[in-house]
Amino acid sequence: LTTGKVFDQNTKGKPFWFRLGAGEVIKGWDIGIVGMKKGGERRLTIPAAMAYGKRGAPPDIPPNATLVFDIRLVEYK
């Protein structure tokens, strides 16, 4: 969150996998990953409209929250 609160992290173990553009993740991820290269790092700042919107994702993500992710693209297929 923009407040600095960490609600999720994956720094150890298996990488998080998803199919780009398939709607398996929030829209901000589907758009924000496009153009990344293997090993690339990026900070995604995702507005509520491209994340969880007015409903949020209780209890960790409040309504209308802007989300911030620091990501590294490990691999793609």
All heavy atoms as a GROMACS GRO file, in nm:
protein
  597
    1LEU      N    1   0.084  -0.119   0.000
    1LEU     CA    2   0.000   0.000   0.000
    1LEU      C    3   0.088   0.125   0.000
    1LEU      O    4   0.204   0.120   0.041
    1LEU     CB    5  -0.090   0.001   0.123
    1LEU     CG    6  -0.187  -0.117   0.137
    1LEU    CD1    7  -0.256  -0.113   0.273
    1LEU    CD2    8  -0.289  -0.116   0.027
    2THR      N    9   0.033   0.236  -0.041
    2THR     CA   10   0.112   0.359  -0.042
    2THR      C   11   0.148   0.404   0.100
    2THR      O   12   0.236   0.487   0.117
    2THR     CB   13   0.036   0.472  -0.115
    2THR    OG1   14  -0.093   0.488  -0.056
    2THR    CG2   15   0.023   0.442  -0.263
    3THR      N   16   0.083   0.347   0.200
    3THR     CA   17   0.115   0.379   0.339
    3THR      C   18   0.242   0.307   0.385
    3THR      O   19   0.293   0.335   0.492
    3THR     CB   20   0.001   0.335   0.433
    3THR    OG1   21  -0.014   0.192   0.422
    3THR    CG2   22  -0.128   0.404   0.400
    4GLY      N   23   0.290   0.213   0.304
    4GLY     CA   24   0.407   0.134   0.340
    4GLY      C   25   0.370   0.000   0.403
    4GLY      O   26   0.457  -0.084   0.426
    5LYS      N   27   0.242  -0.023   0.431
    5LYS     CA   28   0.199  -0.150   0.488
    5LYS      C   29   0.221  -0.261   0.386
    5LYS      O   30   0.181  -0.251   0.271
    5LYS     CB   31   0.052  -0.145   0.526
    5LYS     CG   32   0.001  -0.277   0.582
    5LYS     CD   33  -0.147  -0.273   0.614
    5LYS     CE   34  -0.191  -0.411   0.661
    5LYS     NZ   35  -0.335  -0.418   0.680
    6VAL      N   36   0.288  -0.369   0.430
    6VAL     CA   37   0.311  -0.485   0.344
    6VAL      C   38   0.197  -0.584   0.368
    6VAL      O   39   0.177  -0.630   0.481
    6VAL     CB   40   0.447  -0.552   0.376
    6VAL    CG1   41   0.464  -0.678   0.293
    6VAL    CG2   42   0.560  -0.454   0.350
    7PHE      N   43   0.121  -0.615   0.264
    7PHE     CA   44   0.010  -0.709   0.277
    7PHE      C   45   0.039  -0.842   0.212
    7PHE      O   46  -0.033  -0.939   0.232
    7PHE     CB   47  -0.120  -0.648   0.221
    7PHE     CG   48  -0.114  -0.616   0.075
    7PHE    CD1   49  -0.146  -0.712  -0.019
    7PHE    CD2   50  -0.076  -0.491   0.033
    7PHE    CE1   51  -0.140  -0.683  -0.153
    7PHE    CE2   52  -0.069  -0.461  -0.101
    7PHE     CZ   53  -0.101  -0.557  -0.194
    8ASP      N   54   0.146  -0.849   0.132
    8ASP     CA   55   0.181  -0.973   0.063
    8ASP      C   56   0.325  -0.962   0.017
    8ASP      O   57   0.370  -0.853  -0.022
    8ASP     CB   58   0.089  -0.992  -0.058
    8ASP     CG   59   0.102  -1.129  -0.122
    8ASP    OD1   60   0.160  -1.219  -0.061
    8ASP    OD2   61   0.053  -1.144  -0.235
    9GLN      N   62   0.397  -1.073   0.021
    9GLN     CA   63   0.532  -1.073  -0.035
    9GLN      C   64   0.572  -1.215  -0.068
    9GLN      O   65   0.525  -1.310  -0.008
    9GLN     CB   66   0.633  -1.008   0.059
    9GLN     CG   67   0.658  -1.081   0.189
    9GLN     CD   68   0.758  -1.004   0.275
    9GLN    OE1   69   0.787  -0.887   0.253
    9GLN    NE2   70   0.811  -1.069   0.374
   10ASN      N   71   0.656  -1.226  -0.168
   10ASN     CA   72   0.708  -1.356  -0.210
   10ASN      C   73   0.856  -1.337  -0.239
   10ASN      O   74   0.894  -1.305  -0.351
   10ASN     CB   75   0.633  -1.405  -0.334
   10ASN     CG   76   0.681  -1.542  -0.378
   10ASN    OD1   77   0.757  -1.606  -0.308
   10ASN    ND2   78   0.638  -1.585  -0.493
   11THR      N   79   0.938  -1.352  -0.138
   11THR     CA   80   1.081  -1.332  -0.154
   11THR      C   81   1.160  -1.461  -0.143
   11THR      O   82   1.279  -1.463  -0.167
   11THR     CB   83   1.134  -1.231  -0.050
   11THR    OG1   84   1.103  -1.280   0.082
   11THR    CG2   85   1.072  -1.094  -0.070
   12LYS      N   86   1.091  -1.567  -0.104
   12LYS     CA   87   1.156  -1.698  -0.088
   12LYS      C   88   1.068  -1.805  -0.151
   12LYS      O   89   0.948  -1.787  -0.165
   12LYS     CB   90   1.178  -1.730   0.060
   12LYS     CG   91   1.264  -1.631   0.133
   12LYS     CD   92   1.275  -1.664   0.279
   12LYS     CE   93   1.354  -1.556   0.351
   12LYS     NZ   94   1.354  -1.575   0.493
   13GLY      N   95   1.128  -1.916  -0.185
   13GLY     CA   96   1.049  -2.026  -0.237
   13GLY      C   97   1.017  -2.011  -0.385
   13GLY      O   98   1.086  -1.942  -0.459
   14LYS      N   99   0.909  -2.074  -0.426
   14LYS     CA  100   0.869  -2.076  -0.566
   14LYS      C  101   0.819  -1.939  -0.612
   14LYS      O  102   0.746  -1.872  -0.540
   14LYS     CB  103   0.758  -2.177  -0.589
   14LYS     CG  104   0.800  -2.320  -0.582
   14LYS     CD  105   0.681  -2.407  -0.611
   14LYS     CE  106   0.725  -2.543  -0.660
   14LYS     NZ  107   0.609  -2.625  -0.700
   15PRO      N  108   0.853  -1.902  -0.735
   15PRO     CA  109   0.799  -1.777  -0.790
   15PRO      C  110   0.647  -1.787  -0.810
   15PRO      O  111   0.591  -1.896  -0.822
   15PRO     CB  112   0.868  -1.765  -0.926
   15PRO     CG  113   0.989  -1.851  -0.917
   15PRO     CD  114   0.952  -1.963  -0.823
   16PHE      N  115   0.583  -1.674  -0.815
   16PHE     CA  116   0.439  -1.663  -0.840
   16PHE      C  117   0.418  -1.670  -0.991
   16PHE      O  118   0.474  -1.591  -1.066
   16PHE     CB  119   0.389  -1.530  -0.783
   16PHE     CG  120   0.248  -1.498  -0.817
   16PHE    CD1  121   0.143  -1.572  -0.766
   16PHE    CD2  122   0.218  -1.390  -0.899
   16PHE    CE1  123   0.012  -1.541  -0.796
   16PHE    CE2  124   0.087  -1.358  -0.930
   16PHE     CZ  125  -0.016  -1.434  -0.878
   17TRP      N  126   0.338  -1.765  -1.037
   17TRP     CA  127   0.312  -1.784  -1.180
   17TRP      C  128   0.170  -1.743  -1.215
   17TRP      O  129   0.077  -1.767  -1.138
   17TRP     CB  130   0.327  -1.932  -1.218
   17TRP     CG  131   0.468  -1.979  -1.223
   17TRP    CD1  132   0.539  -2.033  -1.119
   17TRP    CD2  133   0.556  -1.975  -1.334
   17TRP    NE1  134   0.665  -2.064  -1.160
   17TRP    CE2  135   0.678  -2.030  -1.293
   17TRP    CE3  136   0.543  -1.931  -1.466
   17TRP    CZ2  137   0.788  -2.041  -1.377
   17TRP    CZ3  138   0.652  -1.943  -1.550
   17TRP    CH2  139   0.772  -1.998  -1.505
   18PHE      N  140   0.152  -1.683  -1.332
   18PHE     CA  141   0.019  -1.654  -1.385
   18PHE      C  142   0.030  -1.634  -1.536
   18PHE      O  143   0.139  -1.611  -1.589
   18PHE     CB  144  -0.043  -1.531  -1.319
   18PHE     CG  145   0.030  -1.401  -1.347
   18PHE    CD1  146  -0.012  -1.318  -1.450
   18PHE    CD2  147   0.139  -1.362  -1.271
   18PHE    CE1  148   0.054  -1.199  -1.476
   18PHE    CE2  149   0.205  -1.244  -1.296
   18PHE     CZ  150   0.163  -1.162  -1.398
   19ARG      N  151  -0.083  -1.648  -1.603
   19ARG     CA  152  -0.088  -1.627  -1.748
   19ARG      C  153  -0.120  -1.481  -1.775
   19ARG      O  154  -0.226  -1.432  -1.737
   19ARG     CB  155  -0.193  -1.717  -1.813
   19ARG     CG  156  -0.153  -1.864  -1.808
   19ARG     CD  157  -0.259  -1.951  -1.871
   19ARG     NE  158  -0.379  -1.941  -1.786
   19ARG     CZ  159  -0.501  -1.975  -1.825
   19ARG    NH1  160  -0.522  -2.021  -1.946
   19ARG    NH2  161  -0.602  -1.964  -1.743
   20LEU      N  162  -0.030  -1.412  -1.840
   20LEU     CA  163  -0.046  -1.271  -1.870
   20LEU      C  164  -0.167  -1.248  -1.959
   20LEU      O  165  -0.185  -1.314  -2.060
   20LEU     CB  166   0.081  -1.218  -1.939
   20LEU     CG  167   0.089  -1.067  -1.961
   20LEU    CD1  168   0.090  -0.994  -1.827
   20LEU    CD2  169   0.213  -1.033  -2.040
   21GLY      N  170  -0.252  -1.154  -1.918
   21GLY     CA  171  -0.369  -1.118  -1.997
   21GLY      C  172  -0.489  -1.209  -1.980
   21GLY      O  173  -0.592  -1.188  -2.042
   22ALA      N  174  -0.478  -1.310  -1.895
   22ALA     CA  175  -0.586  -1.408  -1.876
   22ALA      C  176  -0.681  -1.370  -1.763
   22ALA      O  177  -0.775  -1.443  -1.734
   22ALA     CB  178  -0.528  -1.547  -1.851
   23GLY      N  179  -0.656  -1.259  -1.696
   23GLY     CA  180  -0.743  -1.216  -1.587
   23GLY      C  181  -0.722  -1.294  -1.459
   23GLY      O  182  -0.808  -1.294  -1.372
   24GLU      N  183  -0.606  -1.358  -1.445
   24GLU     CA  184  -0.577  -1.437  -1.324
   24GLU      C  185  -0.526  -1.349  -1.210
   24GLU      O  186  -0.517  -1.396  -1.097
   24GLU     CB  187  -0.474  -1.545  -1.356
   24GLU     CG  188  -0.525  -1.648  -1.456
   24GLU     CD  189  -0.420  -1.750  -1.496
   24GLU    OE1  190  -0.304  -1.741  -1.451
   24GLU    OE2  191  -0.456  -1.840  -1.574
   25VAL      N  192  -0.488  -1.227  -1.242
   25VAL     CA  193  -0.437  -1.132  -1.144
   25VAL      C  194  -0.510  -1.000  -1.162
   25VAL      O  195  -0.586  -0.983  -1.259
   25VAL     CB  196  -0.285  -1.112  -1.160
   25VAL    CG1  197  -0.208  -1.237  -1.123
   25VAL    CG2  198  -0.250  -1.069  -1.302
   26ILE      N  199  -0.487  -0.906  -1.075
   26ILE     CA  200  -0.550  -0.775  -1.091
   26ILE      C  201  -0.503  -0.712  -1.223
   26ILE      O  202  -0.393  -0.739  -1.272
   26ILE     CB  203  -0.523  -0.682  -0.971
   26ILE    CG1  204  -0.374  -0.661  -0.949
   26ILE    CG2  205  -0.592  -0.734  -0.845
   26ILE    CD1  206  -0.340  -0.561  -0.840
   27LYS      N  207  -0.586  -0.628  -1.278
   27LYS     CA  208  -0.560  -0.567  -1.408
   27LYS      C  209  -0.427  -0.491  -1.411
   27LYS      O  210  -0.356  -0.492  -1.511
   27LYS     CB  211  -0.675  -0.474  -1.446
   27LYS     CG  212  -0.666  -0.420  -1.585
   27LYS     CD  213  -0.792  -0.340  -1.621
   27LYS     CE  214  -0.786  -0.292  -1.765
   27LYS     NZ  215  -0.908  -0.223  -1.803
   28GLY      N  216  -0.392  -0.427  -1.302
   28GLY     CA  217  -0.266  -0.353  -1.296
   28GLY      C  218  -0.144  -0.440  -1.317
   28GLY      O  219  -0.044  -0.396  -1.373
   29TRP      N  220  -0.151  -0.565  -1.275
   29TRP     CA  221  -0.041  -0.659  -1.300
   29TRP      C  222  -0.039  -0.698  -1.447
   29TRP      O  223   0.065  -0.701  -1.510
   29TRP     CB  224  -0.056  -0.784  -1.213
   29TRP     CG  225   0.011  -0.771  -1.081
   29TRP    CD1  226  -0.025  -0.689  -0.979
   29TRP    CD2  227   0.126  -0.842  -1.036
   29TRP    NE1  228   0.060  -0.707  -0.873
   29TRP    CE2  229   0.154  -0.800  -0.905
   29TRP    CE3  230   0.208  -0.938  -1.094
   29TRP    CZ2  231   0.261  -0.848  -0.832
   29TRP    CZ3  232   0.314  -0.987  -1.021
   29TRP    CH2  233   0.340  -0.943  -0.891
   30ASP      N  234  -0.155  -0.734  -1.502
   30ASP     CA  235  -0.161  -0.772  -1.643
   30ASP      C  236  -0.104  -0.662  -1.733
   30ASP      O  237  -0.034  -0.691  -1.830
   30ASP     CB  238  -0.306  -0.801  -1.685
   30ASP     CG  239  -0.345  -0.947  -1.666
   30ASP    OD1  240  -0.256  -1.034  -1.661
   30ASP    OD2  241  -0.466  -0.975  -1.657
   31ILE      N  242  -0.130  -0.538  -1.701
   31ILE     CA  243  -0.079  -0.427  -1.782
   31ILE      C  244   0.066  -0.393  -1.746
   31ILE      O  245   0.149  -0.368  -1.833
   31ILE     CB  246  -0.170  -0.304  -1.764
   31ILE    CG1  247  -0.307  -0.333  -1.826
   31ILE    CG2  248  -0.108  -0.179  -1.826
   31ILE    CD1  249  -0.412  -0.230  -1.793
   32GLY      N  250   0.097  -0.396  -1.618
   32GLY     CA  251   0.229  -0.353  -1.571
   32GLY      C  252   0.345  -0.445  -1.606
   32GLY      O  253   0.459  -0.402  -1.610
   33ILE      N  254   0.318  -0.571  -1.633
   33ILE     CA  255   0.424  -0.668  -1.664
   33ILE      C  256   0.464  -0.662  -1.811
   33ILE      O  257   0.575  -0.697  -1.848
   33ILE     CB  258   0.375  -0.811  -1.629
   33ILE    CG1  259   0.340  -0.822  -1.481
   33ILE    CG2  260   0.476  -0.916  -1.668
   33ILE    CD1  261   0.453  -0.806  -1.387
   34VAL      N  262   0.372  -0.616  -1.896
   34VAL     CA  263   0.398  -0.613  -2.040
   34VAL      C  264   0.527  -0.538  -2.070
   34VAL      O  265   0.551  -0.430  -2.018
   34VAL     CB  266   0.279  -0.548  -2.115
   34VAL    CG1  267   0.311  -0.528  -2.262
   34VAL    CG2  268   0.154  -0.633  -2.101
   35GLY      N  269   0.610  -0.599  -2.152
   35GLY     CA  270   0.735  -0.537  -2.196
   35GLY      C  271   0.855  -0.568  -2.108
   35GLY      O  272   0.967  -0.531  -2.141
   36MET      N  273   0.832  -0.637  -1.996
   36MET     CA  274   0.945  -0.671  -1.909
   36MET      C  275   1.029  -0.781  -1.972
   36MET      O  276   0.980  -0.864  -2.046
   36MET     CB  277   0.897  -0.717  -1.771
   36MET     CG  278   0.844  -0.605  -1.686
   36MET     SD  279   0.810  -0.657  -1.516
   36MET     CE  280   0.978  -0.674  -1.453
   37LYS      N  281   1.158  -0.779  -1.941
   37LYS     CA  282   1.249  -0.882  -1.986
   37LYS      C  283   1.287  -0.972  -1.868
   37LYS      O  284   1.280  -0.928  -1.754
   37LYS     CB  285   1.375  -0.819  -2.045
   37LYS     CG  286   1.348  -0.737  -2.170
   37LYS     CD  287   1.475  -0.684  -2.228
   37LYS     CE  288   1.461  -0.603  -2.353
   37LYS     NZ  289   1.339  -0.584  -2.416
   38LYS      N  290   1.327  -1.093  -1.897
   38LYS     CA  291   1.369  -1.188  -1.793
   38LYS      C  292   1.477  -1.122  -1.707
   38LYS      O  293   1.573  -1.065  -1.759
   38LYS     CB  294   1.420  -1.316  -1.858
   38LYS     CG  295   1.457  -1.422  -1.760
   38LYS     CD  296   1.500  -1.549  -1.830
   38LYS     CE  297   1.544  -1.654  -1.732
   38LYS     NZ  298   1.586  -1.776  -1.800
   39GLY      N  299   1.458  -1.127  -1.576
   39GLY     CA  300   1.552  -1.067  -1.482
   39GLY      C  301   1.525  -0.920  -1.454
   39GLY      O  302   1.585  -0.862  -1.366
   40GLY      N  303   1.430  -0.860  -1.528
   40GLY     CA  304   1.398  -0.719  -1.509
   40GLY      C  305   1.326  -0.693  -1.378
   40GLY      O  306   1.257  -0.779  -1.326
   41GLU      N  307   1.346  -0.574  -1.326
   41GLU     CA  308   1.280  -0.532  -1.203
   41GLU      C  309   1.198  -0.406  -1.231
   41GLU      O  310   1.236  -0.324  -1.313
   41GLU     CB  311   1.382  -0.504  -1.093
   41GLU     CG  312   1.457  -0.630  -1.053
   41GLU     CD  313   1.555  -0.607  -0.938
   41GLU    OE1  314   1.564  -0.493  -0.890
   41GLU    OE2  315   1.621  -0.704  -0.899
   42ARG      N  316   1.087  -0.396  -1.160
   42ARG     CA  317   0.996  -0.284  -1.185
   42ARG      C  318   0.914  -0.258  -1.060
   42ARG      O  319   0.880  -0.350  -0.987
   42ARG     CB  320   0.905  -0.320  -1.302
   42ARG     CG  321   0.820  -0.210  -1.355
   42ARG     CD  322   0.744  -0.254  -1.479
   42ARG     NE  323   0.831  -0.250  -1.596
   42ARG     CZ  324   0.792  -0.280  -1.719
   42ARG    NH1  325   0.668  -0.319  -1.740
   42ARG    NH2  326   0.874  -0.272  -1.820
   43ARG      N  327   0.882  -0.133  -1.037
   43ARG     CA  328   0.787  -0.096  -0.930
   43ARG      C  329   0.654  -0.065  -0.999
   43ARG      O  330   0.647   0.020  -1.086
   43ARG     CB  331   0.834   0.023  -0.851
   43ARG     CG  332   0.727   0.072  -0.751
   43ARG     CD  333   0.779   0.172  -0.655
   43ARG     NE  334   0.850   0.096  -0.553
   43ARG     CZ  335   0.898   0.148  -0.441
   43ARG    NH1  336   0.885   0.277  -0.417
   43ARG    NH2  337   0.961   0.073  -0.354
   44LEU      N  338   0.551  -0.137  -0.958
   44LEU     CA  339   0.417  -0.113  -1.010
   44LEU      C  340   0.339  -0.035  -0.904
   44LEU      O  341   0.325  -0.080  -0.791
   44LEU     CB  342   0.344  -0.245  -1.038
   44LEU     CG  343   0.407  -0.341  -1.138
   44LEU    CD1  344   0.321  -0.466  -1.151
   44LEU    CD2  345   0.426  -0.275  -1.272
   45THR      N  346   0.289   0.081  -0.941
   45THR     CA  347   0.200   0.159  -0.856
   45THR      C  348   0.064   0.151  -0.924
   45THR      O  349   0.045   0.206  -1.033
   45THR     CB  350   0.248   0.303  -0.841
   45THR    OG1  351   0.381   0.302  -0.786
   45THR    CG2  352   0.156   0.383  -0.750
   46ILE      N  353  -0.027   0.078  -0.862
   46ILE     CA  354  -0.153   0.042  -0.925
   46ILE      C  355  -0.269   0.114  -0.857
   46ILE      O  356  -0.296   0.091  -0.738
   46ILE     CB  357  -0.172  -0.111  -0.920
   46ILE    CG1  358  -0.052  -0.180  -0.987
   46ILE    CG2  359  -0.303  -0.151  -0.984
   46ILE    CD1  360  -0.052  -0.330  -0.976
   47PRO      N  361  -0.340   0.197  -0.934
   47PRO     CA  362  -0.455   0.266  -0.875
   47PRO      C  363  -0.568   0.169  -0.844
   47PRO      O  364  -0.576   0.060  -0.902
   47PRO     CB  365  -0.496   0.366  -0.984
   47PRO     CG  366  -0.443   0.308  -1.111
   47PRO     CD  367  -0.320   0.230  -1.074
   48ALA      N  368  -0.653   0.208  -0.753
   48ALA     CA  369  -0.762   0.121  -0.707
   48ALA      C  370  -0.846   0.066  -0.822
   48ALA      O  371  -0.886  -0.050  -0.820
   48ALA     CB  372  -0.851   0.197  -0.609
   49ALA      N  373  -0.870   0.148  -0.924
   49ALA     CA  374  -0.953   0.104  -1.037
   49ALA      C  375  -0.892  -0.014  -1.112
   49ALA      O  376  -0.963  -0.087  -1.181
   49ALA     CB  377  -0.976   0.221  -1.132
   50MET      N  378  -0.761  -0.034  -1.100
   50MET     CA  379  -0.694  -0.147  -1.166
   50MET      C  380  -0.653  -0.254  -1.065
   50MET      O  381  -0.575  -0.344  -1.096
   50MET     CB  382  -0.572  -0.099  -1.242
   50MET     CG  383  -0.605  -0.007  -1.356
   50MET     SD  384  -0.456   0.050  -1.434
   50MET     CE  385  -0.491   0.010  -1.602
   51ALA      N  386  -0.706  -0.240  -0.942
   51ALA     CA  387  -0.675  -0.335  -0.836
   51ALA      C  388  -0.806  -0.390  -0.778
   51ALA      O  389  -0.876  -0.462  -0.846
   51ALA     CB  390  -0.588  -0.268  -0.729
   52TYR      N  391  -0.839  -0.351  -0.655
   52TYR     CA  392  -0.958  -0.405  -0.589
   52TYR      C  393  -1.072  -0.304  -0.575
   52TYR      O  394  -1.176  -0.335  -0.517
   52TYR     CB  395  -0.920  -0.462  -0.453
   52TYR     CG  396  -0.824  -0.577  -0.465
   52TYR    CD1  397  -0.688  -0.559  -0.445
   52TYR    CD2  398  -0.869  -0.703  -0.502
   52TYR    CE1  399  -0.599  -0.664  -0.459
   52TYR    CE2  400  -0.782  -0.809  -0.518
   52TYR     CZ  401  -0.646  -0.789  -0.496
   52TYR     OH  402  -0.558  -0.893  -0.512
   53GLY      N  403  -1.052  -0.183  -0.626
   53GLY     CA  404  -1.158  -0.084  -0.634
   53GLY      C  405  -1.222  -0.046  -0.503
   53GLY      O  406  -1.159  -0.048  -0.397
   54LYS      N  407  -1.351  -0.015  -0.511
   54LYS     CA  408  -1.428   0.033  -0.396
   54LYS      C  409  -1.443  -0.072  -0.288
   54LYS      O  410  -1.457  -0.040  -0.171
   54LYS     CB  411  -1.568   0.076  -0.441
   54LYS     CG  412  -1.570   0.196  -0.530
   54LYS     CD  413  -1.711   0.226  -0.574
   54LYS     CE  414  -1.714   0.336  -0.679
   54LYS     NZ  415  -1.849   0.360  -0.730
   55ARG      N  416  -1.440  -0.200  -0.326
   55ARG     CA  417  -1.462  -0.307  -0.227
   55ARG      C  418  -1.336  -0.339  -0.146
   55ARG      O  419  -1.344  -0.392  -0.036
   55ARG     CB  420  -1.515  -0.433  -0.294
   55ARG     CG  421  -1.415  -0.508  -0.376
   55ARG     CD  422  -1.479  -0.627  -0.448
   55ARG     NE  423  -1.380  -0.706  -0.518
   55ARG     CZ  424  -1.322  -0.674  -0.632
   55ARG    NH1  425  -1.353  -0.560  -0.690
   55ARG    NH2  426  -1.232  -0.752  -0.688
   56GLY      N  427  -1.218  -0.312  -0.202
   56GLY     CA  428  -1.094  -0.350  -0.134
   56GLY      C  429  -1.083  -0.501  -0.128
   56GLY      O  430  -1.152  -0.572  -0.201
   57ALA      N  431  -0.997  -0.550  -0.042
   57ALA     CA  432  -0.982  -0.694  -0.019
   57ALA      C  433  -0.958  -0.712   0.131
   57ALA      O  434  -0.845  -0.734   0.175
   57ALA     CB  435  -0.868  -0.752  -0.101
   58PRO      N  436  -1.066  -0.697   0.208
   58PRO     CA  437  -1.054  -0.705   0.355
   58PRO      C  438  -0.994  -0.838   0.400
   58PRO      O  439  -1.014  -0.938   0.332
   58PRO     CB  440  -1.199  -0.693   0.402
   58PRO     CG  441  -1.273  -0.630   0.288
   58PRO     CD  442  -1.202  -0.675   0.164
   59PRO      N  443  -0.921  -0.839   0.509
   59PRO     CA  444  -0.897  -0.725   0.599
   59PRO      C  445  -0.771  -0.646   0.566
   59PRO      O  446  -0.747  -0.542   0.626
   59PRO     CB  447  -0.880  -0.794   0.734
   59PRO     CG  448  -0.811  -0.922   0.701
   59PRO     CD  449  -0.871  -0.964   0.566
   60ASP      N  450  -0.691  -0.690   0.470
   60ASP     CA  451  -0.560  -0.628   0.446
   60ASP      C  452  -0.561  -0.507   0.354
   60ASP      O  453  -0.480  -0.416   0.371
   60ASP     CB  454  -0.462  -0.732   0.391
   60ASP     CG  455  -0.437  -0.844   0.489
   60ASP    OD1  456  -0.418  -0.813   0.608
   60ASP    OD2  457  -0.438  -0.960   0.448
   61ILE      N  458  -0.650  -0.506   0.256
   61ILE     CA  459  -0.650  -0.398   0.158
   61ILE      C  460  -0.780  -0.319   0.171
   61ILE      O  461  -0.888  -0.372   0.145
   61ILE     CB  462  -0.634  -0.453   0.015
   61ILE    CG1  463  -0.503  -0.533   0.006
   61ILE    CG2  464  -0.635  -0.340  -0.087
   61ILE    CD1  465  -0.485  -0.609  -0.122
   62PRO      N  466  -0.770  -0.193   0.212
   62PRO     CA  467  -0.891  -0.113   0.231
   62PRO      C  468  -0.954  -0.071   0.097
   62PRO      O  469  -0.889  -0.079  -0.007
   62PRO     CB  470  -0.840   0.009   0.308
   62PRO     CG  471  -0.697   0.021   0.273
   62PRO     CD  472  -0.649  -0.120   0.249
   63PRO      N  473  -1.077  -0.025   0.100
   63PRO     CA  474  -1.141   0.026  -0.021
   63PRO      C  475  -1.060   0.140  -0.083
   63PRO      O  476  -0.997   0.218  -0.013
   63PRO     CB  477  -1.276   0.078   0.029
   63PRO     CG  478  -1.302   0.003   0.155
   63PRO     CD  479  -1.167  -0.019   0.216
   64ASN      N  480  -1.062   0.147  -0.215
   64ASN     CA  481  -0.998   0.254  -0.292
   64ASN      C  482  -0.848   0.268  -0.267
   64ASN      O  483  -0.792   0.378  -0.279
   64ASN     CB  484  -1.068   0.388  -0.267
   64ASN     CG  485  -1.212   0.384  -0.310
   64ASN    OD1  486  -1.243   0.342  -0.422
   64ASN    ND2  487  -1.302   0.422  -0.222
   65ALA      N  488  -0.781   0.157  -0.238
   65ALA     CA  489  -0.638   0.160  -0.208
   65ALA      C  490  -0.553   0.155  -0.335
   65ALA      O  491  -0.580   0.078  -0.427
   65ALA     CB  492  -0.600   0.041  -0.119
   66THR      N  493  -0.450   0.238  -0.338
   66THR     CA  494  -0.347   0.231  -0.441
   66THR      C  495  -0.243   0.131  -0.391
   66THR      O  496  -0.198   0.140  -0.276
   66THR     CB  497  -0.283   0.369  -0.464
   66THR    OG1  498  -0.382   0.458  -0.514
   66THR    CG2  499  -0.168   0.360  -0.564
   67LEU      N  500  -0.207   0.036  -0.476
   67LEU     CA  501  -0.114  -0.070  -0.437
   67LEU      C  502   0.023  -0.047  -0.499
   67LEU      O  503   0.033   0.001  -0.612
   67LEU     CB  504  -0.168  -0.206  -0.481
   67LEU     CG  505  -0.310  -0.240  -0.438
   67LEU    CD1  506  -0.347  -0.379  -0.488
   67LEU    CD2  507  -0.326  -0.231  -0.288
   68VAL      N  508   0.128  -0.084  -0.427
   68VAL     CA  509   0.264  -0.070  -0.476
   68VAL      C  510   0.333  -0.207  -0.465
   68VAL      O  511   0.332  -0.269  -0.358
   68VAL     CB  512   0.344   0.034  -0.393
   68VAL    CG1  513   0.486   0.045  -0.445
   68VAL    CG2  514   0.274   0.169  -0.397
   69PHE      N  515   0.389  -0.252  -0.577
   69PHE     CA  516   0.460  -0.380  -0.582
   69PHE      C  517   0.598  -0.358  -0.640
   69PHE      O  518   0.612  -0.293  -0.745
   69PHE     CB  519   0.388  -0.480  -0.673
   69PHE     CG  520   0.252  -0.520  -0.627
   69PHE    CD1  521   0.140  -0.452  -0.671
   69PHE    CD2  522   0.235  -0.627  -0.540
   69PHE    CE1  523   0.012  -0.490  -0.631
   69PHE    CE2  524   0.108  -0.666  -0.499
   69PHE     CZ  525  -0.003  -0.596  -0.545
   70ASP      N  526   0.700  -0.413  -0.576
   70ASP     CA  527   0.834  -0.420  -0.634
   70ASP      C  528   0.849  -0.562  -0.685
   70ASP      O  529   0.842  -0.658  -0.607
   70ASP     CB  530   0.941  -0.388  -0.529
   70ASP     CG  531   0.938  -0.242  -0.488
   70ASP    OD1  532   0.925  -0.156  -0.578
   70ASP    OD2  533   0.949  -0.213  -0.368
   71ILE      N  534   0.866  -0.576  -0.817
   71ILE     CA  535   0.865  -0.710  -0.876
   71ILE      C  536   0.992  -0.736  -0.957
   71ILE      O  537   1.060  -0.643  -1.002
   71ILE     CB  538   0.743  -0.731  -0.966
   71ILE    CG1  539   0.741  -0.631  -1.080
   71ILE    CG2  540   0.614  -0.721  -0.885
   71ILE    CD1  541   0.641  -0.663  -1.187
   72ARG      N  542   1.021  -0.862  -0.973
   72ARG     CA  543   1.131  -0.907  -1.059
   72ARG      C  544   1.076  -1.020  -1.144
   72ARG      O  545   1.019  -1.116  -1.091
   72ARG     CB  546   1.250  -0.955  -0.977
   72ARG     CG  547   1.367  -1.000  -1.063
   72ARG     CD  548   1.493  -1.018  -0.981
   72ARG     NE  549   1.473  -1.099  -0.862
   72ARG     CZ  550   1.507  -1.227  -0.852
   72ARG    NH1  551   1.566  -1.288  -0.953
   72ARG    NH2  552   1.486  -1.291  -0.740
   73LEU      N  553   1.092  -1.011  -1.273
   73LEU     CA  554   1.046  -1.115  -1.364
   73LEU      C  555   1.153  -1.222  -1.373
   73LEU      O  556   1.260  -1.202  -1.429
   73LEU     CB  557   1.016  -1.057  -1.502
   73LEU     CG  558   0.957  -1.154  -1.603
   73LEU    CD1  559   0.820  -1.205  -1.556
   73LEU    CD2  560   0.945  -1.089  -1.739
   74VAL      N  561   1.124  -1.336  -1.313
   74VAL     CA  562   1.221  -1.446  -1.305
   74VAL      C  563   1.225  -1.524  -1.436
   74VAL      O  564   1.331  -1.556  -1.486
   74VAL     CB  565   1.187  -1.540  -1.186
   74VAL    CG1  566   1.281  -1.658  -1.182
   74VAL    CG2  567   1.190  -1.463  -1.055
   75GLU      N  568   1.106  -1.554  -1.489
   75GLU     CA  569   1.098  -1.636  -1.609
   75GLU      C  570   0.962  -1.617  -1.674
   75GLU      O  571   0.868  -1.575  -1.610
   75GLU     CB  572   1.115  -1.784  -1.572
   75GLU     CG  573   1.128  -1.877  -1.690
   75GLU     CD  574   1.156  -2.021  -1.646
   75GLU    OE1  575   1.203  -2.044  -1.534
   75GLU    OE2  576   1.130  -2.110  -1.728
   76TYR      N  577   0.956  -1.645  -1.802
   76TYR     CA  578   0.828  -1.645  -1.872
   76TYR      C  579   0.830  -1.754  -1.978
   76TYR      O  580   0.936  -1.798  -2.022
   76TYR     CB  581   0.793  -1.509  -1.933
   76TYR     CG  582   0.897  -1.456  -2.029
   76TYR    CD1  583   0.893  -1.490  -2.164
   76TYR    CD2  584   0.997  -1.370  -1.985
   76TYR    CE1  585   0.988  -1.443  -2.251
   76TYR    CE2  586   1.092  -1.323  -2.073
   76TYR     CZ  587   1.087  -1.358  -2.205
   76TYR     OH  588   1.181  -1.310  -2.292
   77LYS      N  589   0.712  -1.798  -2.016
   77LYS     CA  590   0.699  -1.904  -2.118
   77LYS      C  591   0.608  -1.858  -2.228
   77LYS      O  592   0.522  -1.777  -2.208
   77LYS     CB  593   0.643  -2.030  -2.056
   77LYS     CG  594   0.735  -2.091  -1.954
   77LYS     CD  595   0.674  -2.217  -1.899
   77LYS     CE  596   0.765  -2.277  -1.795
   77LYS     NZ  597   0.716  -2.399  -1.740
   0.00000   0.00000   0.00000
